[in-house]
């Protein structure tokens, strides 16, 4: 940041915003940190739950509502660094070819459409179950957690993999109970496929609208927490229907203005880099019998790949 350029823009920005710019500029050099060099495969777990875009403090806030989660202080203390600040980069860095032998005995059950761009057909995983391809909810513009839970239970019980990863989309936007807070939606059309706008029509997402002052921060935070609760309800079911060490974590967090960042750019600001790492002992009590089956290969292929861009746009990703 050149001093001359900064001073020339001072009248347009104003003193307050200029002070914020200086703080952000310094902060990014002093407090950014670094992404983890090691992936989740360097830790011990049998079933890994990824709650997409889950901040550590968000998890700590809702934890007292669930008797099977640790206290808020333990949630904060147990946080770890992720390898990336976006789902796309998390997949690339986690499922690298050099781990092919280990990945061959790993099942990845995912609701995140980035798997189509990153993994494709030529992947090293023992199982890639892209649940988003056949259980996507066009009305929601997302995928609910229950299909992920069913397919994870099936993989853990029947397929003999050493490790199983369940990638839920919640608490990532859209907020299922507050579609009006996400710019990718037409609230008046809620309940129909027309509720999801085309990518080129979409404006700012919830985080950008908070930044601009169009939405109240606390209102968005409350909706964000409710989305996490939707995901945790399914995790509660999962932990009673699989065996072994179950870890609740996230691929990345989500910034809300820290050092000038919003959402989750692939930048190692703490609110994006730090993720929960909660270790639990799961036991299969047989309380749920999954019935969801993937579509046949020819049905999955028909038109789905063409919709990947639209599905990512409904989650707030716009190229």
C-alpha positions in Angstrom: 0.0 0.0 0.0 1.8 3.2 -1.2 1.6 6.1 1.2 0.9 8.6 -1.6 -2.0 6.6 -3.0 -3.4 6.1 0.5 -3.3 9.8 1.2 -4.9 10.7 -2.1 -7.9 8.4 -1.4 -8.3 9.8 2.1 -11.0 12.3 1.2 -13.1 9.6 -0.5 -12.7 7.0 2.2 -13.0 9.3 5.2 -10.9 9.1 8.4 -12.7 6.1 10.0 -12.5 3.8 6.9 -8.9 4.9 6.3 -8.1 3.9 9.9 -9.7 0.5 9.3 -7.7 0.1 6.1 -4.5 0.7 8.0 -5.5 -1.7 10.7 -6.4 -4.4 8.2 -3.2 -3.9 6.2 -1.0 -4.2 9.4 -3.1 -7.1 10.8 -2.7 -9.2 7.7 1.1 -8.9 8.1 1.2 -9.4 11.9 -1.7 -11.8 12.7 -2.6 -13.9 9.7 -0.9 -17.2 10.6 -0.6 -20.1 8.2 -2.7 -23.0 7.1 -1.8 -26.4 8.5 0.9 -28.3 6.6 -0.6 -31.7 7.6 -4.0 -33.0 6.6 -6.7 -34.7 8.7 -5.1 -38.0 7.8 -2.4 -37.3 10.3 -4.9 -37.5 13.1 -6.8 -40.4 14.6 -10.4 -40.9 13.6 -12.7 -43.5 12.1 -15.6 -41.2 11.0 -14.8 -37.6 10.2 -17.8 -35.1 10.1 -17.2 -31.9 8.2 -19.8 -29.2 8.9 -19.0 -26.8 6.0 -17.9 -23.3 7.0 -18.3 -23.8 10.7 -16.6 -21.2 12.9 -15.1 -22.3 16.2 -17.0 -19.7 18.2 -20.2 -20.6 16.5 -19.8 -24.2 17.6 -18.9 -23.1 21.1 -22.0 -21.0 21.3 -24.4 -23.8 20.5 -22.5 -26.6 22.2 -24.4 -26.3 25.6 -27.6 -27.3 23.8 -26.2 -30.8 23.1 -25.4 -33.1 26.0 -23.0 -35.1 23.8 -20.8 -32.0 22.8 -18.1 -30.7 25.2 -18.4 -27.4 27.1 -17.7 -24.2 25.1 -14.2 -23.8 26.7 -13.3 -27.3 25.5 -14.6 -26.6 22.0 -12.4 -23.5 21.8 -9.3 -25.2 23.3 -9.6 -28.2 20.9 -9.7 -26.1 17.7 -7.1 -26.9 15.1 -5.8 -25.3 11.9 -7.3 -26.4 8.6 -5.2 -27.0 5.4 -7.3 -24.5 3.5 -9.8 -21.7 3.6 -12.2 -23.0 0.9 -13.8 -26.4 0.2 -12.2 -26.6 -3.2 -8.7 -26.2 -1.8 -9.4 -28.4 1.1 -10.3 -31.2 -1.2 -7.2 -30.6 -3.4 -4.8 -30.6 -0.5 -6.5 -33.4 1.5 -7.0 -35.9 -1.4 -3.6 -35.5 -2.9 -2.2 -38.4 -5.0 0.7 -39.0 -2.6 -1.8 -40.4 -0.1 -3.3 -42.8 -2.7 -2.7 -45.9 -0.6 -4.5 -44.5 2.4 -7.3 -42.9 0.3 -8.0 -46.2 -1.3 -9.5 -47.4 2.0 -11.4 -44.1 2.6 -15.0 -43.3 1.8 -16.0 -39.7 1.1 -19.7 -39.0 1.3 -20.2 -35.4 0.2 -22.9 -32.8 -0.3 -20.4 -30.3 -1.7 -20.5 -29.9 -5.5 -16.9 -28.9 -5.7 -16.1 -32.6 -5.8 -17.1 -32.5 -9.5 -14.4 -29.9 -10.2 -11.7 -31.3 -8.0 -12.0 -35.1 -7.9 -13.9 -36.1 -11.1 -13.9 -39.8 -12.1 -10.1 -40.3 -11.8 -9.8 -40.0 -8.0 -7.8 -42.1 -5.5 -10.7 -42.6 -3.0 -12.1 -46.1 -2.2 -15.5 -44.5 -2.5 -16.7 -41.1 -3.7 -20.4 -40.8 -3.0 -21.5 -37.5 -4.4 -24.9 -37.3 -2.7 -25.4 -33.8 -4.0 -25.9 -35.3 -7.5 -29.0 -37.2 -6.6 -30.4 -35.7 -3.4 -30.1 -31.9 -4.1 -33.1 -29.9 -3.1 -33.7 -27.3 -5.9 -36.2 -25.4 -3.7 -33.6 -25.0 -0.9 -30.7 -24.4 -3.3 -28.7 -26.8 -1.1 -28.8 -30.3 0.2 -30.2 -31.2 3.5 -28.1 -33.2 6.0 -30.3 -36.2 6.3 -29.2 -37.8 2.9 -25.6 -37.4 3.9 -26.3 -39.1 7.2 -28.0 -42.1 5.5 -25.3 -42.6 3.0 -22.6 -42.3 5.7 -24.3 -44.9 7.8 -24.5 -47.2 4.8 -20.8 -46.8 4.0 -19.7 -47.3 7.6 -21.8 -50.4 8.1 -21.5 -52.3 4.9 -18.6 -51.3 2.7 -15.6 -52.1 4.9 -13.6 -48.8 4.6 -11.1 -48.0 7.2 -12.2 -44.4 7.4 -15.4 -42.5 6.4 -15.8 -38.8 5.8 -19.2 -37.2 5.9 -19.2 -33.7 4.4 -22.4 -31.8 5.3 -23.2 -28.4 3.8 -24.6 -26.8 6.9 -24.0 -24.3 8.5 -22.8 -22.9 5.1 -25.3 -20.6 3.4 -28.1 -20.7 2.4 -29.8 -20.5 5.8 -32.5 -23.1 5.4 -35.0 -21.3 7.6 -34.1 -17.8 6.4 -33.7 -17.8 2.6 -34.4 -14.1 2.5 -31.0 -13.4 4.0 -29.1 -15.0 1.1 -28.9 -12.9 -2.1 -29.1 -16.0 -4.3 -32.8 -16.3 -3.6 -36.2 -14.7 -4.4 -38.1 -15.0 -1.1 -41.4 -14.3 -2.9 -40.9 -17.5 -4.8 -39.9 -19.6 -1.8 -41.1 -23.2 -2.1 -40.5 -23.4 -5.9 -37.5 -23.9 -8.1 -37.9 -20.3 -9.2 -36.7 -19.2 -5.8 -33.1 -19.8 -6.8 -31.8 -17.0 -9.0 -29.5 -17.5 -12.0 -25.8 -17.0 -11.3 -25.6 -13.8 -13.4 -28.5 -12.3 -11.5 -27.1 -12.9 -8.0 -25.8 -10.0 -5.9 -24.0 -10.1 -2.6 -24.3 -13.0 -0.3 -25.3 -12.7 3.3 -21.8 -11.8 4.4 -21.4 -9.1 1.7 -24.8 -7.7 2.7 -23.7 -7.4 6.4 -20.6 -5.7 5.3 -22.5 -3.2 3.2 -24.9 -2.6 6.1 -28.0 -4.1 4.3 -28.4 -6.8 7.0 -28.1 -6.8 10.7 -25.0 -8.8 11.9 -26.8 -10.3 14.9 -29.7 -11.4 12.7 -27.4 -13.2 10.3 -25.4 -14.7 13.1 -28.6 -16.2 14.6 -29.5 -17.7 11.2 -26.0 -19.1 10.9 -26.3 -20.7 14.3 -29.7 -22.2 13.3 -28.2 -23.7 10.2 -25.5 -25.3 12.4 -28.3 -26.7 14.6 -29.8 -28.3 11.5 -26.6 -30.0 10.8 -26.0 -31.1 14.4 -29.4 -32.8 14.5 -28.2 -35.2 11.8 -24.8 -35.6 13.4 -26.6 -36.8 16.6 -28.3 -39.4 14.5 -25.1 -40.4 12.8 -23.1 -40.9 16.1 -25.7 -43.4 17.3 -25.5 -45.4 14.1 -21.8 -45.8 13.4 -19.0 -47.3 15.5 -15.6 -45.9 16.4 -14.0 -42.5 17.0 -16.1 -39.9 15.5 -14.7 -36.4 15.0 -16.8 -33.3 14.4 -14.9 -30.7 12.5 -15.1 -28.5 9.4 -13.2 -27.9 6.1 -12.8 -24.2 7.0 -14.4 -21.4 9.0 -16.0 -18.2 7.9 -14.9 -14.6 8.3 -17.2 -11.8 9.5 -15.0 -8.8 9.0 -11.8 -9.9 10.7 -8.9 -8.1 9.1 -11.3 -7.0 6.4 -12.2 -10.5 5.2 -15.8 -11.7 4.7 -17.0 -15.3 3.9 -14.2 -17.7 3.3 -11.5 -16.7 0.9 -8.5 -19.0 0.8 -6.7 -16.7 3.2 -5.3 -17.9 6.6 -7.1 -15.4 8.8 -7.9 -17.1 12.1 -11.7 -17.1 11.7 -11.3 -19.0 8.4 -8.2 -21.1 9.3 -9.3 -22.4 12.8 -11.9 -25.1 12.9 -13.5 -27.3 15.6 -11.9 -30.6 16.4 -14.3 -32.5 18.7 -13.5 -36.2 19.4 -16.4 -38.5 20.4 -17.0 -42.2 20.8 -19.7 -43.4 18.5 -21.7 -46.6 18.9 -24.1 -48.1 16.4 -27.3 -48.6 18.2 -29.2 -49.4 15.1 -31.7 -46.6 15.5 -31.7 -45.7 11.8 -32.0 -47.9 8.7 -31.0 -45.9 5.6 -33.1 -46.3 2.6 -31.7 -43.7 0.2 -30.0 -45.2 -2.9 -27.9 -43.3 -5.5 -29.3 -42.9 -8.9 -28.1 -45.1 -11.7 -25.0 -43.9 -13.5 -26.9 -43.0 -16.6 -29.4 -41.0 -14.6 -26.7 -39.2 -12.6 -24.8 -38.2 -15.7 -27.9 -36.8 -17.5 -27.7 -33.0 -17.1 -26.2 -33.0 -13.7 -22.7 -31.8 -14.7 -24.3 -28.9 -16.6 -26.0 -27.9 -13.3 -22.9 -27.8 -11.2 -22.3 -24.1 -11.8 -25.9 -23.3 -10.8 -25.6 -25.4 -7.6 -22.4 -23.7 -6.6 -24.0 -20.3 -7.3 -26.9 -21.1 -5.0 -24.3 -21.7 -2.3 -22.8 -18.3 -2.9 -19.9 -19.2 -5.3 -20.0 -17.0 -8.4 -17.2 -16.9 -10.9 
